[in-house]
Amino acid sequence: QLQLVESGGGLVQPGGSLRLSCVASEFTDSYAIGWFRQAPGKEREEVSCSSRSGTTAKYADSLKGRFTISRDNAKNTVYLEVNNLNPEDTGIYSCAAIVAPPSTCVLKATRYRYWGQGTQVTVSS
């Protein structure tokens, strides 16, 4: 069974940046990968997704321009670069995977089968 491990979270000041990593136990070129986040007391929110080929990337409308998803299938790793962070970005960031056609990804958490444990991002001065 596919396993996903996130890293790269931490405490960052407002305006700062982080690069989150999602490492898969096998063959990311077989899976579309999504990033999701959940703030304390709030529902899970879609952030971004990348098709298994890397040719398609999607972002939540409210996050466009600050978040960038990329992937290195040779390293079985998908990255999420987050810039100009603000306190509202605080939460647990999780990656998830699903087998999908090469150029397809969806920003819908319920479509994803495999999930990591998440990495905490805290934005505070």
Long-range contacts (C-beta under 8 A, 24 or more apart in sequence): 1-114, 2-26, 2-31, 2-97, 2-114, 3-114, 3-116, 4-95, 4-96, 4-97, 4-114, 4-115, 4-116, 5-116, 5-117, 6-93, 6-94, 6-95, 6-116, 6-117, 6-118, 6-119, 7-119, 8-119, 9-93, 9-119, 9-120, 9-121, 9-122, 10-120, 10-121, 10-122, 11-122, 11-123, 11-124, 12-85, 12-121, 12-122, 12-123, 13-123, 13-124, 13-125, 14-85, 14-86, 14-87, 14-123, 14-124, 14-125, 15-84, 15-85, 15-86, 16-85, 16-123, 17-81, 17-82, 17-83, 17-84, 17-85, 18-81, 18-82, 18-85, 18-121, 19-79, 19-80, 19-81, 19-82, 20-79, 20-80, 20-81, 20-82, 20-93, 20-119, 20-121, 21-77, 21-78, 21-79, 22-77, 22-78, 22-79, 22-80, 22-95, 22-116, 23-75, 23-76, 23-77, 24-76, 24-77, 24-78, 24-97, 25-76, 26-76, 27-73, 27-76, 28-52, 28-71, 28-73, 28-76, 28-77, 28-78, 28-97, 29-53, 29-73, 30-99, 31-97, 31-98, 31-99, 31-100, 31-114, 32-97, 32-98, 32-99, 32-100, 32-104, 32-105, 32-106, 33-69, 33-71, 33-78, 33-95, 33-96, 33-97, 33-105, 34-95, 34-96, 34-97, 34-98, 34-105, 34-106, 34-107, 34-109, 34-112, 35-69, 35-78, 35-80, 35-93, 35-94, 35-95, 35-96, 36-93, 36-94, 36-95, 36-96, 36-109, 37-89, 37-91, 37-92, 37-93, 37-94, 37-121, 38-91, 38-92, 38-94, 38-118, 39-88, 39-90, 39-91, 40-90, 40-91, 42-91, 44-109, 45-91, 46-107, 46-108, 46-109, 47-80, 47-93, 48-80, 48-107, 49-105, 49-106, 49-107, 50-78, 50-105, 51-100, 51-101, 51-102, 51-103, 51-104, 51-105, 52-100, 52-101, 52-102, 53-102, 53-103, 55-102, 55-103, 56-103, 56-104, 56-105, 57-105, 58-105, 58-106, 58-107, 59-107, 60-107, 82-121, 85-121, 85-123, 86-123, 87-123, 87-124, 88-123, 89-121, 89-123, 90-121, 90-122, 90-123, 90-124, 91-120, 91-121, 92-118, 92-119, 92-120, 92-121, 93-118, 93-119, 93-120, 93-121, 94-118, 94-119
